[in-house]
Amino acid sequence: MQRAAAPCLFLLTFALSAGLPAACRSDGEGAPDRIQAIRPPEQGFYAKLLDYDGVPIKAPEVVSDRGASLLWDGRRLPGPWLVLSGIETLAPRAREYGSATLVIRRSHHIACLASYLEKATADGFMIVLGSSDPAVQSVAPHGGTRSVFTPNPIAAGIPTSGTPFLIDISSSTVTNGMTARRHKAGELFEEACFLDADGQPSRDPAVLSTEPPGSILPVGGMTWGHKGFGLALMIEALTGGLAGHGRADPAEGWGATVFVSLYDPAAFGGPAAFARQMDWLGDACRDNPPRPGTSGVRMPGDRGLSLKREQLRDGVALHPTIAPALEACARRYEIGFPDALTG
């Protein structure tokens, strides 16, 4: 594993992805302890942005603006920049109206949803963020065998008087990214997370690469998959439905349709009352007697924030496959890539 100095790595990532802490923190706030950073298809897209020799598109198109609700056409601009810009746009409106919502159609990939939540919770907002990709199908509806959905993640950032709760979950049993990594490594999952093309449960991610392909199971698996199916439909409505652009339209390539909403507790029961309720829940969960074989309850976001602090202090840990790809792109644009940190 290689560690790169965080400021230099972030400078390079800005050049490649129009600015993104999220691309560097994707896996740091999930299950693995290594950073996935920018995937090869995404690298190609951002390289094309840098090679564009016309007048660059600097902003999304505002399709609708009714004060507390907005719709943007992202024009296939880098997703992380769009989401961060969207949160900044919503903040004063949420202060004024109590809540404000933005939907972005035709965004590019937005990476890890949890990475954006602190930007809102640090200012006292609760945030809900969801995403779907109308160009990709990898998850079948409960009871079916043909993929219709993406894993359709949804996240929520909840402020407290201490560490915020940072929830980031998918409507599928596993994500496309984790599936691809396990497949490339020739590894099976511990449980049946997939259906093969015949509708039989499988632990092997390779079933997604057969012809015809298999599919990822929704959350709840073979028995309780109606829960993940329902969640996927809800996220499709919040993203593609409200955007008026989704799976019913011709695919334009890998990307995202995004839903983001901010809530100001001051417009409801008040920030102190909100914090009192959330703090009580946090204490009740963290102080809960642990079940056998576990060290106790960990609130959503606790591990990710701990890893973030470590990597800001010690450097960003890169998976061995990441540095060579970034170095090649850096050389192309004459950007110095930092040496690995030692010690």
Beta strands, then each sheet from edge to edge (+ up, - down):
strand 1: 2-4
strand 2: 61-65
strand 3: 69-73
strand 4: 99-107
strand 5: 126-132
strand 6: 153-158
strand 7: 165-170
strand 8: 194-195
strand 9: 201-202
strand 10: 215-216
strand 11: 256-263
strand 12: 316-318
sheet 1: 1+ 12-
sheet 2: 2+ 3- 4- 11+ 5- 6+ 7-
sheet 3: 9+ 8- 10+
end
